[in-house]
Amino acid sequence: MKVDTKLNNERVFRRLQIKVDDKTYSNLRCLLKTFGCGIAWFLHLSLYLLYKDYQGDQKLTITTYSSTGVAITTSGTNKGNWFVGDVATQVKNKNFTVDIKVAYDSSILTIFTYDEATPGLKAIVSAKVPDQKSAKVELQYLHPHAGICTSVGLTTNPVVNFSGVIGTSVLALGTDVSFDTESGNFKNS
């Protein structure tokens, strides 16, 4: 998650959606005003680690499984006066998995996964409707001492991503590179 340093501290604080009591809120606002926006992500991560197992909202999840390999999960969360829900289904057949999730905002996420086409290779095709720019194809290869992942967006001007790592339990070396075909620019991390 990138924090836009042009935003004022309070807007960044609200953007991170940190739910705390009034005393903690005033202490965090004081820290943000003193140290600036760069510490906002650290504070968010710290609060997440402190409160990650605490659920303030009421959540209901129901999952059913069939003998043919179909799993259907329905979940709903009561957030204040709103009840937000989604439905997800997963179908598995040998090495092929299809995941479909319909969210409360009427978006549909579909993921097709073919695992172990060859030893260590996984192919993934995913798309979210109505977002036409979200479709992508991804290939992942895992080896005990190496991992490679590449993905290509299924758009007119796709972004091509490549990441790889090689190493042992003592030392690892890796890279992450993206190429924007529209602008012709590389971006590495």
Secondary structure, DSSP 8 states (H G I E B T S, - for coil): ----TTS-HHHHHHHTT----HHHHHHHHHHHHHH-GGGHHHHHHHHHHHHTT---SEEEEEEEE-TTSEEEEEEEEEETTEEEEEEEEEEEETTEEEEEEE-TTS-EEEEEEEE-SSTTEEEEEEEEES-TT--EEEEEEEETTEEEEEEEE-SSS-EEEEEEEEE-SS-EEEEEEEEETTTTEEEE-
